[in-house]
Amino acid sequence: MAESQIQQGEKKKAIRFIGLGLLLLIAFGVNYLLVYDLSYTPNGYEVVAKDEESITIQTYDIFNMEEKAYTTTFSGNEKWRVESLTDSVERHKLNLYFLFTCITISSSLFIIYRKEGFSLWKAFWRGHGYSFIPPLAQLSSISSRIMDIIG
């Protein structure tokens, strides 16, 4: 009898582990499609045109609607800024991907822990509800860097 209870406990843990693994895969996949394939970048940027000396960057508002296009030309010693801006826009997209994935996973874990009977505070901490802070801080830093360069 004790042996069957141990097997059931291990089976329950295995099912939970597989379920959380699937949750992670789904979150990573859906958010990748959202940011990279559908280009959902609220308060984001996109490189519209680029050559050796100039770059055109499209900005988006909170609802992912086109806001303003900035065309900046660099000459002489500042040509490196074109590549720097391109890299910054890509890092911005990557941090949006991380942010959306953190929000998706922590929200799902929060719901799971609440259904298991944990208090709001415990479910928030066990579900890593604070995990969105690092990508959010990086997004702020990268956005200010991009705006400093393009004016």
N, C-alpha and C positions, 0 to 999 in steps of 0.2 A: 504494500500500500504506500509506504513512504517512497519507494522507488518510482512509482507511477506519478506521484506528486512532483518529484524532482524532474522527471521527464516533461511533465506538463509545464512546469516553471521555465525550463530551458526552451521548450517549444514556444512559449509566450514571448520570451526574450528574443528568440530568433525572428519571430514574426514581426515584433516591434522594430528590430534592427533593420530588417528588410524594408519595412514600411517607411522608416525614416530615410533610408538610402534612396528609395524611390522618390520621396518628397524632395530630397536634395537634387536628384537628377532632373526632375520636372521643373524645379525652381530655376536651376541653372539654364536649362533649355529654353523655357518660356521667356526668361528675362534676356537671354542672348538674342532671341528673335525680336523681342520688343525694342532693344537698343540698337542692334546692328542691322537687322534686316528691315524692320519697320521704321527705323530712324526716329524713334520716340526719345527726344532729348529736351525735356522741359528746362527752361533757363539754360539752354545749351548752345552749342556752336557747330557749324559745319563748314568745311573748306569747299567753296564753290568753284574757285579757279585759282591756279597757282602756276607761276613760272619762276625763273631764276631770281627776278628782282621784285616781283609783286605777288600779293596774295589777296584774295577776296574771301571774307568770312561772313557767313550768314548767321545772325543771332536769332534765337527763338525765345518766346515768352513762356510763362508758367503753363500755358495750355498747348504748348508746342506749335504755336502759330508763328509764322515768319514775322520778325520784328524789324530788323534793320540789317543792311548789308554794308560791311566796311571793306573798302579797297585801300590797301596800304602798299606803298612802293618804298623799297629800300635801295640804297645805292652804296657803292664803295665797301667800307668795312662792315656794313650792317646787313649784308646779304644772308648771313647765317640766321637772321631772325625769321626768315621764311620757313626754314626747317624747324626752328624752335616753336613757331606758332602751330605748324602742322602736328608736331609731337604733342604739344599741349592740348590741342583739340582731341587727339586720340586718347590721351590720358583722361581727359574729361569724360569721354564716352565710357572708358573702362571703369572709372569711379562711379558713374551712373549705373553701370551694370552691377557693380558690387553693392551699391546702395539698394537698388531694387531687389537684388537677391537676398540681402540681409533682412530687408523689410518682409519679404515673402516668407522666409524661413522662420524668423522670429515670431511673426504673426501666427503662422501655423502651429509652432510649438506652444505659443501662448494659449491658443484655442484648445490644443490637446491637454495641456496641464490644467486648464480651467475645467474641462470635462472630467478630469481625474479627481477634482475636488480641491485643488490647491487654491489658496487665497489669491486675490488680484496681485498683490505685491510679490508673493512667492512665484506665481506663474510668470510674472514679468521678468524676474531675475533668472529663473530656471530656463525660460525661453529666450534668454539673451536679448531682451528688448532694448538694451542699450547698444547693441552692435552696429547701429546705423551711424553712430557719432563719428568714427574715424573716416568713413567715406564722405560724410557730409562736410567735415573739416577740410578734407582734400579738395572737394569740389569748390569750396569757397576760395581756397588758396589758388587753385588753377584758374578759376574765373577771374580773379583779380589780376593774376599775371597776364592773362590773355588781353584783358581790357587795358592794362598798362601799356602793353606793346602796341596795340592797334589804335589806342587813343581814345 
